[in-house]
Amino acid sequence: MNNFANKLYQNNAIIYKVILFLITTISIVYLFPKGGQFKYEYSNGQLWKYDNLYAPFDFAIQKTEAEIASEKKEISANSKLYFSQDLDVEQAVKKNYEIRISQIITSDSLNVNNSVSLKEFGLNLINKIYTSGFLEAISEDIITNTNDLVSIRKGNEVKDVVFRNLLMPYEVLELIKGNVDKINDLSKRRLMLNLLSEIIKPNIFYDKEFTNRMIENEIKNISYTKGKVEVGKLIILKGDFVEGKKLAILNSLKSESESQVWTKSNSNWIILGYTILVALALLTLLLFLKKYRFEIFSNNNKVTFIFFNVFSMIFIQTLVVKYNSEYLYIVPLTILPIVLKAFFDARLGFFTHVLTVLLLGYIVPDSFEFIYLQIIAGIVTILTVTELYKRANLFISVAQITLIYMITYFAFSIIKEGNVSQINWTYFMLFAANGLLSFLSIIIIYMYEKVFGLVSDVTLLELSNTNTKLLRELNEKAPGTFQHSMQVANLAEAAANEIGANSMLVRTGALYHDIGKILNPMYFTENQSTGVNPHNDLPPRDSSKIITDHVIKGVELAKKHNLPDRIIDFIRTHHGTSITYYFYVKEKELNPDTEVNIKKFQYKGPIPFSKETAILMMCDSAEAASKSLQKPTAQSISNLIDKIIDKQMSDNQFLNSDITFREIEIIKKVIKKKLMNIYHLRVEYPE
């Protein structure tokens, strides 16, 4: 049991990567479309590049979304409008009329014949109005053509009438007035006009809810097919253009094929196929990291960061496609290479971007066009996005990326359509929005720095400011060391630029590499302005320990001030496993009969493990040693640099730094040139 636990502990990094790999693979496969893949690739306007295609089975020709939308619109426009007739209104009006007219007859001196005729007159007029139907005022403008038929619902009975036959409010008023004017007595005329105008209410109302329900029922009954293709029938010939009816039939065959494949028992096999393809892509990424970026591969935090970004881009793109595939190109996928280049390097950024785009090809429509567009955009991103700490650079790069998107899409469109009249100009707006969203990379980079503890060029620029608290303290307490660090930073930056290394990283690392000397500044030659050397009073072994401890104390100080690990790496490695040779020799002179343990005079390491840390080691040793030259000349400087760097190479200090002999020779030349410029003698001015 203990052996098993020990093996788990020893292999925890590999186990973590396996779990991360499986979780990411399953998550991405889950996002994939639930259906099989049609075995033919085609698009509108292109030539059919396959052999003659015959129908493999009977299938219906599906209507396009545009055709279905047009039918729905036509149904909504031509659907009959429904009105409801309230029977209670007529009864209530008549009852109210009888009560009111009775009150009037009782109070007025009318004879029996006059009162009966007046009451009958009003009831006949009410019957006449409600027989035609009195429409409410707010429903007058519900229809534009008054000759159209509308349906009147009276209980469970429905009858069609011409809309203009319904009485409008103004027509009812005219009808009442026209009939009342036939009464000879002026007082009776006024009486009936006021009474009828007051009590008569509309009894026909527009029934919007029932109308919509009937429209929905008609829409539900729409046929989504427009014909049938029988098995064995020729669909398209090789070399024919994919357009019109042929395109509709191909789309129908594709839809039917994918649904049939998925609904059969082989759906598990399809999922297995997806899983294998996704696993291969992610495995390729892991193998790339292991072979070419082992320092990243060995760091689970960084591997998690890369996998998280890949999954995030696929997840966001999937959401957009499911919501509306028309917004396909609004997702700023170029953020992925921008972010990875900011934290790692261009090659890793582009490699990861290509794999992500290939995986998205299974999710998006027009996969070839999408993949081509995104890979071209990724290439432009890698080539143009540099030095993110310079704000203008990002603006220019995003503008170039957006322009490439537009030009490439324009080219695809005229290939498909054969002219510019059918281009969807909305896509150009989407590309512009894509460019604007790409600026979110600055915010995302900042968030990632805090969450994953990574370092970008923007942070390096902030750290390289000599007004930071730690560098100010170095300048105040160890001014000689500060000046030495500045000189080393200039040398290292120039060397990094020459061999294509990260110049901003190596410059920032150089500024902080000797911060451990803050604690005992006077034990280092460059800070001994009084000429008093405290090492004269110490045994060589103690002196050596003070010197070598500045690395350990520097690391502790850096962690205390929350410096990123990438900067701490420069502090740990700038002396590698070299020895304090001066004190080692001195110890041997003092103890000629005793064997001196060289490890007591050796730095703890580790040795440099990147080009940048190797550059710092060379520049640091060269700059410090050049101060010992009594009369610096071009030859003496050249010989000194060769001697120091050759010694470091013979001691295997650059074994893990992935740096070539050619690059080391270039670095030598840069250091020699810079030091010769520094020690160049000026013309002596006359007194």
Order of alpha helices (4+ residues) and beta strands (2+ residues): alpha-alpha-beta-beta-alpha-beta-alpha-alpha-beta-beta-alpha-alpha-beta-alpha-beta-beta-alpha-alpha-alpha-alpha-alpha-alpha-alpha-alpha-alpha-alpha-alpha-alpha-alpha-alpha-alpha-alpha-alpha-alpha-alpha-alpha
